[in-house]
Each structure stands twice: as structure tokens, then as C-alpha cells.
Amino acid sequence: MCGIAGWIDFKEKIRDKTTIMESMSRTLAPRGPDESGSFYGKNCCFVHRRLTVIDPSNGKQPMTKGYYTICYNGELYNTAEIQHELERAGHSFKGHSDTEVLLTAFIQWGESCLERLNGIFAFAIWNSAEKTLFAARDRAGVKPLYYSVIHEGLLFASEPKALLAHPEVKPVIDGEGIAQVMLLGPAVKPDSGIFRDIKQVPPGCCFTFGENGLFLRRYWLPTAKPHNENAEETAEHLSFLIKDSVTRQLVSDVPLCTFLSGGLDSSIISAIAAEEYRRKGRTLSTYSVDYKGNRENFKASLFQPDEDAPWIVRMSEFIGSEHTNVVIDTPQLADALYDSTVARDAAGMADVDSSLYLFCKEVRKNFVVAVSGECADEIFGGYPWFRNEEMLNRSGFPWAAASNERYGLLRQDVLRNVSPEEYVNSAAEKTLALTSYLDTDTAVDRKMRGMFMLNFYWFMQTLLTRKDRCSMAHGLEVRVPFCDHRIAQYAYNIPSHIKFLRQREKGVVRLAAERILPSDVAWRKKSPYPKTHNPDYTTLMLERFSKALERPDCRLCEIMDRKRLKELEDSEGAAFQKNWYGQLMTTPQMFAYLIQLEYWLRKYDVKIEK
């Protein structure tokens, strides 16, 4: 994986602009600690930061072939197949890097090369003959790509901080940005970079930029098709797809490990990986995260029914992995809120972010690549809101029920003409409008397709952003096999009675998992990414929130009502009864989010246009 940035300018020659490009490049250094590269042409310049994973000698970037130059972040998992096809078409290669294969594929097939790619990617290709830039992002949105249109030009980068290093891109948020951080956050709209002048390329989208402007299009969406397999056949089909995806993603020229929580998804991945390693005479390394004091303070809930620790031990022993358990203490967790905010360029998922940030830092001491179980829940219906009637039938987003309460924290002169429920519902409806249906779909089928779309393009994106930023901040590449577009496309058409086999979340995945996991692990009730249950964390969050609020120049108070925030503090969150976001962001995480938001406004010197 890497960090990429570029500048297209049709007004002036770019050769004199190396200082700005070098500044942009430095912000991305953690993403690519191994090498840096640059390309300067008449109207285009690219900078690249490389994390070397495949073919160290022949994968240097930016890479040029003829009129075409590529700047690429990602990993292709069908590189060999595409390379063989291109060789049959008459192309030759210096090595086996996916960068060279991707560039050659574009030269051969143009934009339609996207249809052949299996992987996670964000890339830009400059055609010096036609003076056009083509850029694309992978189907699931695993790898990020942001851009900003400036006068007679365009900037792009892997992270907003790189764009903000350019003097023409200012850290400004307007009413739309305020609405997102207050009514949707930590989620953001699929095309948004939160800042007024920064956009994000949505998952499965690409664009062309030239002297006539920018033309963005969607090249992939889940498509409705008949599902003609029974439960057993579906489980067998899934077994093949999942094993193939995991196996492809184990290819690496540098050390690789897996994340293991003892839950269904990470256990499947680790079991497949361990078997592949055994066949090659190697032992898989696995990692898990825990918190000091969790064993004494854990309380079961609808979202988190039991502890992970015993299940991690069971799975590690079952697959024979060398396991490391990273234990995080409360002060560490609180301090990392600030670092994870910078990593994300925004307030994020509070300590869910900061813990991952610290966890990845530890993993990176020994490994360059990790494989993780994200995204299975969004694709296969693992969350309670897929089956809980109240949550399922809620308007807007089923994991976000606190729109009015969030809005109630705002100053009266902020978003005064905005209806919070209408704003949130409108954002959801725009995604639902993209949903593909069959004429034979029942009302339940249609509801489940809509839920898939909301989870895939909203909740999953929040988690993928978290994973990318918190891992790449330490130069750790994290792969997510369940994001394979073949799995997503197949799962989109699995009917509910099979998907929720035996009245269980992800029931058909569990049936498939029985082939490789102990039965009790395969049918263990879902437990999400672990969070701290230590009451000391809540106390510390209240203390830090109080200190932030005591400042005369508290940045939160530029958009939020100081009196209402004080009432929130005095009641220790009792005045806000609903979860801030999803399963994990309850009272302490709400305060942590507000702390992150205040820090972000101050650290980035954000200008607010109400």
C-alpha cells in the first residue's frame, strides 16, 4: 500500500512547483515509509510514497510507459491472470509488480480494465498525449481517494491532509460540513471530504479530468439477479469464494499476520490462512486486542453478548497459531484519541479508532501486512438492525437514532433551517435510490436489498476509513477478504431465509464455516470489535471534556450551545440517552467524539462558515 498525490494544472507549467508537491508528499510519509518518488511533466506532477509489499525492484512509482504515467495505491489479487492475458496480447513485463500490470492493462483496455480488476485500489493515470487524467477507486471503497478542483486544475490525494498542504485548499467547513459531523458523524456522505473544498471519489466510481472539466461516473453497483441455489449449495458456493479470496490475499513478499478476535469472520480467515501456512511448512501469527480491566468490568449487552478472550485462546490453539494479545491501558487509549483524529483528518469512532491506532502500532513492529475480518457483517447481515423489527423499520439509518438529540446540542444560529430527520433521511434515500431489484422481489426482499446498500455504502465505509487511516498511519497494510466484489455481488442476492439460516445472523456463513471451524465457534453469537468496559475511561473522558469546555476559546462552542454541553457534562451523559452511533459509541464514546471534534477544529485551524 502507498500514499499518492497529484496536481493537474492547465494554466502553467508545473516544473516550478516542487516545493508544494514535496509538502503534500511529506504528509503521506507514514503510508509509504520505504520509498518516495515523483513525476513532473508539463501539466502534471505526481508524488508517491511506497510501502513495499510486492516486487521491491520493479514496482517503483510513479511508473511511465509511453505516454502513460501511473500513481497507484493498492493491491491486485489477480495480477498473475491479468499479466498472462496481456502477455498473450503481446505485452512484455520487467517484473511481477501489480503496478506494471495495472498500467499495461489500462494501455490495452482503457477504462474497461476496471472490469477485470480484483483488488483494493485508488490510482490515477496521466495521458500526456491527450492531456487527460483518469482516476478510479475500488468497488468496495477500501482504498481512499480525495480530490479538489482548483482554478484551471485539479488536486488528488490519498488523504485530505495532503490536499490541505496545498495553499489553494483551505480548512473550511460550511453548513453542509457542520451537518455531517453533527448529524451523521463519524459517517460522511460517500462523495464528501467534510471540508468545503474537498470531495471524495465514492466506492466503485472513476473520473476523467481534462481541459473540459471533470466527468465522474459509477462503474460498479451490486446487481439484482435470481438466486437458484438452496442453503447447502449456497454454503458450498460461499466456502469457495471466501477461501479463494483469503488465499489470494495471503500473497506477500514481506511478513504477514492475521487479526483474530475469536468471532466468526476473523476465525474463518485465520483458519484458512493457518492451513495455507501449514502446507508450506510455516506457522501463522495472529494478533488480538484487549483492554486493562475488561475482565473485571465486562457487562453483556445486546451488541456485545460475551467476552472475546476465551474464544481467542480456543481458536489460536485450534489452528496452532503463534498468538499475541495486545493489552491497552486507559490513559493510552485516551491519549491516542488525538493521534487517531490526525490519522483520520476528522473526529472518528472515538476509542474504537484510538484502540485500533495503538493496536496497529504494535503489530507493525513485526509485520508489514495483516488480514482482517471487516465487512462480513455489512454484506451478510450480521448486525442486530438487520433483524430487530424496530431498528429495521426505522427511517434513515438503522444504527443512528439520535438525530434530534444531536441537533439539540447546536447553537440556535447554526443549521436553524435544517430539519435533522429530513437531512438524515434524505442522505439515506439517495443511496436507496441506487438499489437494484427484481420484479419477483417480495417486500422483505426489497427491504433487505435496501439494508445491504445502506450498510455497504455507509456503515461499512466508516469502518473501512477507520481501518485504512489507523493502520496506514504506521505503514501497516490491512487486507479485507470479505470486501472481494465477487462475495459482495453474490451475497446481495442471497434470500433472507438462507442468509439468516436457523434464525441466526449470518446463518449461511456459519453453515459454510462448519467445514473449517469448531461448531461452537461457527455458531457463536456475534460480538463486535472489542471496546473498553473500564469505568476509569468514562471518568477520564468526563475530565477531559470538562477541561475543553472550560476554555474561553472552546472550539465546540462555535457550533454548539455551551449551556447544553454543560448540562450534558453535569448529567454525565444522562441527558443523552441514545447511542451516538452504531453499537459501540455509547456515553463515554459520545464524550470522546466531542473531545476529538474540539481537537480537530483546533488542530486543523478549521474555519467555520455557518
C-alpha positions as CSV (number, residue, x, y, z in Angstrom):
1,M,0.0,0.0,0.0
2,C,1.1,3.5,-0.5
3,G,0.2,7.2,-0.4
4,I,-0.4,9.1,-3.6
5,A,-1.0,12.7,-4.6
6,G,-1.0,14.7,-7.8
7,W,-1.6,18.1,-9.4
8,I,-3.0,18.7,-12.9
9,D,-2.6,22.3,-14.0
10,F,-3.6,23.6,-17.5
11,K,-2.6,27.2,-16.7
12,E,1.1,27.0,-16.0
13,K,4.0,24.6,-16.3
14,I,4.3,22.6,-13.1
15,R,8.1,22.2,-13.0
16,D,8.4,25.1,-10.6
17,K,6.0,23.7,-8.1
18,T,8.2,21.0,-6.5
19,T,8.1,22.7,-3.0
20,I,4.3,22.4,-2.8
21,M,4.3,18.8,-4.0
22,E,7.1,17.9,-1.6
23,S,4.9,19.3,1.2
24,M,2.0,17.2,0.1
25,S,4.2,14.1,-0.1
26,R,5.5,14.6,3.5
27,T,2.0,14.4,4.9
28,L,1.7,10.9,3.3
29,A,5.1,9.6,4.5
30,P,3.6,7.2,7.2
31,R,1.6,5.5,4.4
32,G,4.8,4.8,2.5
33,P,7.9,4.7,4.7
34,D,10.1,2.7,2.3
35,E,10.5,4.9,-0.8
36,S,9.4,8.2,-2.3
37,G,9.1,9.0,-5.9
38,S,7.9,11.9,-8.2
39,F,7.0,12.6,-11.7
40,Y,7.0,16.1,-13.2
41,G,5.5,16.8,-16.7
42,K,4.3,19.9,-18.4
43,N,0.8,19.9,-17.0
44,C,1.0,17.1,-14.5
45,C,3.0,16.1,-11.4
46,F,2.7,13.1,-9.2
47,V,4.3,12.2,-5.8
48,H,4.3,8.7,-4.4
49,R,5.1,7.2,-1.0
50,R,5.7,3.5,-1.1
51,L,5.1,0.7,1.3
52,T,7.0,-2.2,-0.3
53,V,5.0,-5.4,-0.3
54,I,5.4,-7.0,-3.8
55,D,8.4,-6.9,-6.2
56,P,10.6,-4.3,-4.5
57,S,12.9,-3.8,-7.5
58,N,10.3,-3.5,-10.3
59,G,7.4,-1.7,-8.5
60,K,8.8,1.8,-8.1
61,Q,6.5,4.7,-8.7
62,P,5.4,6.8,-10.4
63,M,5.8,4.4,-13.4
64,T,5.8,5.5,-17.0
65,K,5.1,3.5,-20.2
66,G,5.0,5.5,-23.4
67,Y,2.5,8.4,-23.0
68,Y,1.1,7.0,-19.7
69,T,2.2,7.5,-16.1
70,I,0.6,5.9,-13.1
71,C,0.4,6.8,-9.4
72,Y,-1.2,3.9,-7.6
73,N,-2.2,2.8,-4.1
74,G,-3.5,-0.7,-3.6
75,E,-3.1,-4.4,-4.2
76,L,-4.4,-6.5,-7.1
77,Y,-5.2,-10.1,-6.2
78,N,-5.5,-11.4,-9.8
79,T,-2.2,-9.9,-11.0
80,A,-0.9,-13.1,-12.5
81,E,-4.1,-13.8,-14.5
82,I,-4.2,-10.3,-16.0
83,Q,-0.4,-10.4,-16.7
84,H,-0.8,-13.7,-18.6
85,E,-3.7,-12.2,-20.7
86,L,-1.6,-9.2,-21.5
87,E,1.4,-11.2,-22.5
88,R,-0.8,-13.2,-24.9
89,A,-1.8,-9.8,-26.3
90,G,1.9,-9.0,-27.0
91,H,2.9,-7.0,-23.9
92,S,6.1,-7.7,-22.0
93,F,7.0,-7.0,-18.4
94,K,10.1,-6.2,-16.3
95,G,8.8,-7.9,-13.2
96,H,5.7,-9.1,-11.4
97,S,4.5,-5.9,-9.7
98,D,0.8,-5.2,-9.9
99,T,1.7,-1.6,-10.7
100,E,3.1,-2.5,-14.0
101,V,0.3,-4.9,-14.7
102,L,-2.4,-2.3,-13.9
103,L,-0.7,0.4,-16.1
104,T,-0.4,-2.0,-19.0
105,A,-4.0,-3.1,-18.6
106,F,-5.1,0.5,-18.9
107,I,-3.0,0.9,-22.0
108,Q,-4.5,-2.2,-23.5
109,W,-8.2,-1.8,-22.5
110,G,-8.6,1.8,-21.3
111,E,-11.3,2.4,-18.7
112,S,-12.8,-1.0,-19.2
113,C,-9.7,-2.5,-17.5
114,L,-11.7,-1.9,-14.3
115,E,-14.0,-4.7,-15.1
116,R,-11.1,-7.2,-14.9
117,L,-9.6,-6.0,-11.6
118,N,-9.9,-8.0,-8.4
119,G,-8.4,-5.9,-5.6
120,I,-8.4,-2.8,-3.5
121,F,-7.1,0.3,-5.2
122,A,-7.0,4.0,-5.8
123,F,-5.0,5.1,-8.8
124,A,-4.5,7.9,-11.3
125,I,-3.1,7.6,-14.8
126,W,-1.9,10.7,-16.8
127,N,-2.1,10.6,-20.6
128,S,0.5,13.1,-21.7
129,A,-0.6,12.9,-25.4
130,E,-4.3,13.7,-24.7
131,K,-3.6,15.8,-21.6
132,T,-6.2,13.8,-19.6
133,L,-6.2,12.2,-16.1
134,F,-8.1,9.0,-15.4
135,A,-8.6,8.1,-11.7
136,A,-10.5,5.3,-10.1
137,R,-11.4,3.8,-6.7
138,D,-12.1,0.1,-5.9
139,R,-15.6,-1.2,-5.8
140,A,-15.9,-1.5,-2.0
141,G,-14.0,1.7,-1.2
142,V,-11.3,0.0,0.7
143,K,-8.6,2.4,-0.5
144,P,-9.3,6.2,-0.3
145,L,-9.2,8.8,-3.0
146,Y,-9.9,12.5,-2.4
147,Y,-9.7,15.4,-4.8
148,S,-10.2,19.2,-5.0
149,V,-10.9,21.2,-8.2
150,I,-8.9,24.4,-8.1
151,H,-8.8,27.2,-10.8
152,E,-7.9,25.6,-14.1
153,G,-6.7,22.4,-12.3
154,L,-7.2,19.5,-10.0
155,L,-5.5,18.0,-7.0
156,F,-5.9,14.4,-5.7
157,A,-4.5,12.5,-2.8
158,S,-4.9,9.5,-0.5
159,E,-5.8,11.7,2.5
160,P,-7.3,15.2,3.0
161,K,-4.2,16.3,4.9
162,A,-2.2,16.1,1.7
163,L,-4.7,18.4,-0.2
164,L,-4.7,20.8,2.8
165,A,-0.9,21.1,2.3
166,H,-1.6,22.9,-1.0
167,P,-2.1,26.7,-0.5
168,E,-5.3,26.8,-2.5
169,V,-7.2,24.3,-0.3
170,K,-8.4,25.8,2.9
171,P,-9.6,24.0,6.1
172,V,-13.1,25.4,5.8
173,I,-16.4,23.8,6.7
174,D,-19.8,25.3,5.8
175,G,-23.3,24.3,6.9
176,E,-23.1,21.0,5.0
177,G,-19.9,20.1,6.8
178,I,-21.4,21.0,10.2
179,A,-24.5,18.9,9.4
180,Q,-22.3,15.9,8.6
181,V,-20.2,16.0,11.7
182,M,-23.2,16.7,13.9
183,L,-26.0,14.7,12.3
184,L,-24.1,11.9,10.5
185,G,-20.6,11.7,12.1
186,P,-18.5,9.7,12.2
187,A,-20.1,8.7,8.9
188,V,-19.7,11.1,6.0
189,K,-21.5,11.2,2.7
190,P,-20.0,8.9,0.0
191,D,-18.7,11.9,-2.1
192,S,-17.7,14.1,0.8
193,G,-14.3,15.1,2.3
194,I,-16.1,17.1,5.1
195,F,-14.1,20.2,4.2
196,R,-15.9,22.6,1.8
197,D,-13.3,22.3,-1.0
198,I,-12.5,18.6,-0.7
199,K,-14.5,15.8,-2.3
200,Q,-14.2,12.0,-2.1
201,V,-14.5,9.6,-5.1
202,P,-17.3,7.3,-4.0
203,P,-16.7,3.5,-4.0
204,G,-16.9,1.9,-7.4
205,C,-16.5,5.2,-9.2
206,C,-14.0,6.7,-11.6
207,F,-13.4,10.1,-13.3
208,T,-11.7,11.7,-16.2
209,F,-10.3,15.2,-15.9
210,G,-9.1,17.3,-18.8
211,E,-9.3,20.9,-20.1
212,N,-13.1,20.5,-20.5
213,G,-13.6,19.6,-16.8
214,L,-14.2,16.6,-14.6
215,F,-16.6,13.8,-15.5
216,L,-17.3,11.3,-12.8
217,R,-19.2,8.0,-13.3
218,R,-20.1,4.9,-11.4
219,Y,-18.6,1.7,-12.9
220,W,-19.9,-0.8,-10.4
221,L,-23.0,-1.4,-8.2
222,P,-24.4,-4.6,-6.7
223,T,-26.9,-6.0,-9.2
224,A,-30.1,-8.0,-8.6
225,K,-30.0,-11.5,-10.0
226,P,-32.0,-14.6,-9.3
227,H,-30.6,-16.9,-6.7
228,N,-31.3,-20.5,-7.7
229,E,-29.2,-22.4,-5.0
230,N,-30.5,-24.0,-1.8
231,A,-28.9,-23.4,1.6
232,E,-26.4,-26.2,1.3
233,E,-25.4,-25.2,-2.2
234,T,-25.1,-21.6,-1.1
235,A,-22.9,-22.5,1.8
236,E,-20.7,-24.5,-0.6
237,H,-20.5,-21.7,-3.0
238,L,-19.6,-19.2,-0.2
239,S,-16.9,-21.6,1.0
240,F,-15.2,-21.5,-2.4
241,L,-15.5,-17.7,-2.7
242,I,-14.2,-17.0,0.8
243,K,-11.3,-19.4,0.6
244,D,-10.3,-18.1,-2.8
245,S,-10.4,-14.5,-1.6
246,V,-8.4,-15.2,1.6
247,T,-5.8,-17.4,-0.3
248,R,-5.3,-14.7,-2.9
249,Q,-4.7,-12.1,-0.2
250,L,-2.0,-14.1,1.6
251,V,0.5,-13.4,-1.2
252,S,3.2,-11.1,0.1
253,D,6.9,-10.6,-0.2
254,V,7.0,-9.3,3.4
255,P,5.8,-10.7,6.8
256,L,2.0,-11.2,7.1
257,C,-0.2,-12.0,10.1
258,T,-4.0,-12.1,10.7
259,F,-6.2,-10.4,13.3
260,L,-8.1,-12.9,15.5
261,S,-10.9,-11.8,17.8
262,G,-12.5,-15.3,18.3
263,G,-15.5,-14.2,16.3
264,L,-16.8,-15.9,13.2
265,D,-15.2,-13.7,10.5
266,S,-11.7,-13.4,11.8
267,S,-11.7,-17.1,12.8
268,I,-12.6,-18.2,9.2
269,I,-9.8,-16.0,7.8
270,S,-7.3,-17.2,10.4
271,A,-8.2,-20.9,9.9
272,I,-7.8,-20.7,6.1
273,A,-4.5,-18.8,6.5
274,A,-3.2,-21.2,9.1
275,E,-3.9,-24.2,6.8
276,E,-2.2,-22.5,3.8
277,Y,0.8,-21.7,6.0
278,R,1.0,-25.3,7.3
279,R,1.1,-26.6,3.7
280,K,4.2,-24.5,3.2
281,G,5.8,-25.6,6.5
282,R,5.2,-22.2,8.2
283,T,3.3,-21.1,11.3
284,L,0.7,-18.3,11.1
285,S,1.0,-15.4,13.6
286,T,-2.3,-14.0,14.9
287,Y,-3.0,-10.8,16.9
288,S,-5.9,-9.7,19.2
289,V,-6.6,-6.5,21.2
290,D,-7.9,-6.2,24.8
291,Y,-8.1,-3.6,27.5
292,K,-6.8,-3.4,31.0
293,G,-9.6,-4.0,33.4
294,N,-12.1,-5.5,30.9
295,R,-12.2,-8.9,32.5
296,E,-13.3,-7.4,35.8
297,N,-15.7,-4.8,34.3
298,F,-17.3,-6.6,31.3
299,K,-21.1,-6.4,31.1
300,A,-23.0,-8.3,28.5
301,S,-25.3,-6.3,26.2
302,L,-27.5,-6.8,23.1
303,F,-24.5,-5.8,20.9
304,Q,-21.7,-7.5,23.0
305,P,-23.0,-10.7,24.5
306,D,-19.8,-12.2,25.8
307,E,-16.0,-11.7,26.1
308,D,-13.7,-12.5,23.3
309,A,-10.7,-13.7,25.4
310,P,-11.7,-17.3,25.9
311,W,-12.7,-17.7,22.2
312,I,-9.3,-16.2,21.1
313,V,-7.5,-18.8,23.1
314,R,-9.7,-21.6,21.7
315,M,-9.2,-20.6,18.1
316,S,-5.4,-20.0,18.4
317,E,-5.0,-23.4,19.9
318,F,-7.3,-25.0,17.3
319,I,-5.3,-23.5,14.3
320,G,-1.9,-23.7,16.0
321,S,-1.0,-20.0,15.6
322,E,1.6,-18.0,17.4
323,H,-0.6,-15.6,19.1
324,T,0.0,-12.1,20.6
325,N,-2.6,-10.3,22.7
326,V,-2.1,-6.5,22.8
327,V,-3.4,-5.1,26.0
328,I,-4.2,-1.3,26.1
329,D,-4.4,0.8,29.2
330,T,-6.9,3.6,29.8
331,P,-4.5,6.5,29.7
332,Q,-3.0,5.2,26.4
333,L,-6.5,4.9,24.9
334,A,-7.4,8.4,25.9
335,D,-4.2,10.0,24.6
336,A,-4.5,8.2,21.3
337,L,-7.8,9.9,20.6
338,Y,-5.8,12.9,19.3
339,D,-3.4,10.9,17.2
340,S,-6.2,8.9,15.6
341,T,-8.0,12.2,14.8
342,V,-5.0,13.4,12.9
343,A,-4.7,10.0,11.2
344,R,-8.4,10.3,10.1
345,D,-8.4,14.0,9.4
346,A,-11.6,14.2,11.3
347,A,-13.4,13.1,14.5
348,G,-13.9,9.4,14.2
349,M,-15.2,6.5,16.2
350,A,-13.7,7.7,19.4
351,D,-11.8,5.0,21.4
352,V,-12.7,2.4,18.7
353,D,-10.4,4.4,16.5
354,S,-7.7,5.1,19.1
355,S,-7.5,1.4,20.2
356,L,-7.0,0.3,16.6
357,Y,-4.4,3.0,16.1
358,L,-2.4,1.6,19.1
359,F,-3.1,-2.0,18.1
360,C,-1.7,-1.4,14.6
361,K,1.3,0.3,16.0
362,E,2.2,-2.8,18.0
363,V,1.5,-5.2,15.0
364,R,3.7,-3.1,12.8
365,K,6.8,-3.8,15.0
366,N,6.8,-7.3,13.5
367,F,4.6,-7.3,10.4
368,V,4.0,-5.2,7.3
369,V,0.8,-6.9,6.2
370,A,-2.3,-8.1,8.2
371,V,-5.5,-9.7,7.1
372,S,-8.7,-8.8,8.9
373,G,-12.4,-9.8,9.0
374,E,-14.1,-6.4,8.4
375,C,-17.2,-6.1,6.2
376,A,-18.8,-9.5,6.6
377,D,-21.5,-8.1,8.8
378,E,-22.5,-5.4,6.3
379,I,-22.6,-7.9,3.5
380,F,-24.2,-10.9,5.2
381,G,-26.5,-9.1,7.7
382,G,-24.6,-9.6,10.9
383,Y,-25.9,-6.6,12.9
384,P,-29.0,-6.5,15.1
385,W,-30.6,-3.9,12.9
386,F,-31.0,-6.4,10.0
387,R,-33.4,-8.4,12.1
388,N,-34.6,-6.3,15.0
389,E,-38.1,-5.0,13.9
390,E,-37.8,-1.6,15.5
391,M,-34.4,-0.9,14.1
392,L,-35.1,-2.5,10.7
393,N,-38.1,-0.3,10.1
394,R,-36.6,2.9,11.4
395,S,-36.4,5.7,8.8
396,G,-33.0,6.9,7.8
397,F,-30.1,4.8,9.1
398,P,-31.0,2.0,11.5
399,W,-27.8,2.4,13.5
400,A,-28.4,6.2,14.1
401,A,-31.4,7.1,16.2
402,A,-30.2,10.2,17.8
403,S,-30.6,12.9,15.1
404,N,-32.9,15.2,17.1
405,E,-30.8,14.8,20.2
406,R,-27.6,15.7,18.3
407,Y,-29.3,18.6,16.7
408,G,-30.4,19.8,20.2
409,L,-26.8,20.4,21.1
410,L,-26.3,23.0,18.4
411,R,-26.4,26.8,18.8
412,Q,-29.6,28.4,17.7
413,D,-27.8,30.3,14.9
414,V,-26.4,27.1,13.4
415,L,-28.4,24.9,10.9
416,R,-31.5,26.8,12.0
417,N,-33.3,26.0,8.8
418,V,-32.4,22.3,8.8
419,S,-34.7,19.5,9.9
420,P,-32.4,16.9,11.3
421,E,-34.6,13.9,10.5
422,E,-35.2,15.2,6.9
423,Y,-31.5,15.7,6.4
424,V,-30.6,12.3,7.6
425,N,-33.4,10.6,5.7
426,S,-32.5,12.4,2.5
427,A,-28.9,11.1,2.7
428,A,-30.2,7.6,3.2
429,E,-32.8,7.9,0.3
430,K,-30.1,8.9,-2.2
431,T,-28.3,5.6,-1.5
432,L,-31.5,3.6,-1.5
433,A,-32.3,5.1,-5.0
434,L,-29.3,3.2,-6.3
435,T,-30.8,-0.2,-5.2
436,S,-31.3,-2.8,-7.9
437,Y,-34.4,-5.0,-7.6
438,L,-36.0,-8.0,-9.4
439,D,-39.7,-7.9,-10.4
440,T,-40.2,-11.0,-8.4
441,D,-38.8,-9.5,-5.1
442,T,-41.1,-9.6,-2.1
443,A,-41.4,-6.7,0.3
444,V,-38.9,-8.5,2.6
445,D,-36.5,-9.0,-0.3
446,R,-36.7,-5.3,-1.2
447,K,-36.2,-4.3,2.4
448,M,-33.1,-6.5,2.7
449,R,-31.6,-5.1,-0.6
450,G,-32.0,-1.6,0.7
451,M,-30.4,-2.6,4.0
452,F,-27.5,-4.1,2.2
453,M,-27.0,-0.8,0.3
454,L,-27.1,1.4,3.4
455,N,-24.7,-0.8,5.2
456,F,-22.3,-1.2,2.3
457,Y,-22.1,2.4,1.3
458,W,-22.4,4.0,4.8
459,F,-21.6,1.9,7.9
460,M,-19.0,-0.2,6.1
461,Q,-17.3,2.9,4.7
462,T,-17.0,4.3,8.3
463,L,-15.2,1.1,9.3
464,L,-13.0,1.0,6.2
465,T,-11.9,4.6,6.7
466,R,-11.1,3.8,10.3
467,K,-9.1,0.7,9.3
468,D,-7.2,2.4,6.5
469,R,-6.2,5.5,8.4
470,C,-5.3,3.8,11.7
471,S,-3.2,1.1,10.1
472,M,-1.5,3.2,7.4
473,A,-0.6,5.8,10.0
474,H,2.0,3.2,10.9
475,G,2.8,1.8,7.5
476,L,0.7,-1.4,8.1
477,E,-1.2,-2.7,5.2
478,V,-4.5,-4.4,6.2
479,R,-6.3,-6.6,3.7
480,V,-10.1,-7.3,4.0
481,P,-11.0,-10.5,2.1
482,F,-14.8,-10.2,2.7
483,C,-14.7,-7.0,0.5
484,D,-14.0,-9.1,-2.5
485,H,-16.6,-7.8,-5.0
486,R,-17.5,-11.3,-6.0
487,I,-18.5,-12.1,-2.5
488,A,-20.5,-8.8,-2.2
489,Q,-22.3,-9.4,-5.5
490,Y,-23.2,-13.0,-4.5
491,A,-24.3,-12.0,-1.0
492,Y,-26.5,-9.3,-2.4
493,N,-28.8,-11.9,-4.0
494,I,-28.9,-14.5,-1.2
495,P,-32.5,-14.5,0.1
496,S,-33.2,-13.8,3.7
497,H,-34.4,-17.3,4.6
498,I,-30.9,-18.6,3.6
499,K,-28.8,-15.6,4.7
500,F,-30.4,-15.9,8.2
501,L,-30.5,-19.7,8.3
502,R,-31.7,-21.2,11.5
503,Q,-32.9,-17.7,12.5
504,R,-29.3,-16.6,13.1
505,E,-27.4,-13.6,11.9
506,K,-25.1,-14.7,9.0
507,G,-26.6,-18.2,9.3
508,V,-25.5,-19.4,5.9
509,V,-21.9,-18.2,6.6
510,R,-22.0,-20.2,9.8
511,L,-23.1,-23.3,7.9
512,A,-20.2,-22.7,5.5
513,A,-17.8,-22.2,8.4
514,E,-18.6,-25.6,9.9
515,R,-16.3,-27.1,7.3
516,I,-13.2,-25.5,8.9
517,L,-14.2,-24.3,12.4
518,P,-15.4,-26.0,15.6
519,S,-19.2,-25.9,15.7
520,D,-19.4,-23.7,18.8
521,V,-17.1,-21.1,17.2
522,A,-19.1,-21.2,14.0
523,W,-22.3,-20.6,15.8
524,R,-21.1,-18.2,18.5
525,K,-23.3,-15.2,18.7
526,K,-21.8,-12.1,17.1
527,S,-19.6,-9.9,19.2
528,P,-18.3,-6.6,17.6
529,Y,-14.8,-5.1,17.8
530,P,-14.0,-5.0,21.5
531,K,-14.1,-1.8,23.4
532,T,-13.1,-0.9,26.9
533,H,-15.5,-1.5,29.8
534,N,-13.2,0.1,32.4
535,P,-15.2,2.8,34.3
536,D,-11.9,4.7,34.6
537,Y,-12.3,5.5,30.9
538,T,-15.6,7.2,31.4
539,T,-14.2,9.2,34.3
540,L,-11.2,10.3,32.2
541,M,-13.4,11.3,29.3
542,L,-15.6,13.5,31.6
543,E,-12.5,15.1,33.0
544,R,-11.1,15.9,29.6
545,F,-14.4,17.1,28.2
546,S,-14.8,19.4,31.2
547,K,-11.3,20.9,30.6
548,A,-12.1,21.5,27.0
549,L,-15.4,23.2,27.9
550,E,-13.8,25.4,30.5
551,R,-11.6,27.1,27.9
552,P,-12.9,30.5,26.9
553,D,-12.0,29.7,23.3
554,C,-13.5,26.2,23.3
555,R,-14.0,25.5,19.6
556,L,-17.0,23.3,20.1
557,C,-18.9,26.4,21.3
558,E,-18.6,27.9,17.9
559,I,-21.2,25.4,16.7
560,M,-22.7,24.0,19.9
561,D,-24.5,25.6,22.8
562,R,-22.2,25.9,25.8
563,K,-25.1,25.7,28.2
564,R,-26.4,22.4,26.7
565,L,-22.9,21.0,26.7
566,K,-22.6,21.9,30.4
567,E,-25.8,20.2,31.1
568,L,-24.5,17.1,29.3
569,E,-21.4,17.2,31.4
570,D,-23.3,17.7,34.7
571,S,-25.6,14.8,34.0
572,E,-22.6,12.6,32.9
573,G,-24.4,12.0,29.7
574,A,-27.8,11.1,31.2
575,A,-29.4,13.9,29.2
576,F,-28.4,12.0,26.1
577,Q,-29.9,8.5,26.3
578,K,-29.4,7.1,22.8
579,N,-26.2,5.7,21.3
580,W,-24.2,8.3,19.4
581,Y,-23.5,5.9,16.6
582,G,-23.8,2.2,15.9
583,Q,-23.2,-0.5,18.5
584,L,-20.1,0.8,20.3
585,M,-20.5,4.6,20.7
586,T,-22.4,5.0,23.9
587,T,-21.9,7.6,26.7
588,P,-18.1,7.6,27.1
589,Q,-17.6,7.4,23.3
590,M,-20.0,10.3,22.9
591,F,-17.8,12.5,25.1
592,A,-14.7,11.1,23.3
593,Y,-16.2,12.1,20.0
594,L,-16.8,15.6,21.2
595,I,-13.3,15.8,22.5
596,Q,-12.0,14.6,19.1
597,L,-14.2,17.2,17.4
598,E,-12.9,20.0,19.5
599,Y,-9.3,18.9,18.9
600,W,-9.9,18.6,15.2
601,L,-11.3,22.1,14.9
602,R,-8.3,23.5,16.9
603,K,-5.5,21.3,15.4
604,Y,-6.6,22.0,11.8
605,D,-7.5,25.6,12.5
606,V,-10.8,24.9,10.8
607,K,-12.7,28.0,9.7
608,I,-16.5,27.7,10.1
609,E,-18.9,29.3,7.6
610,K,-22.3,29.0,9.2
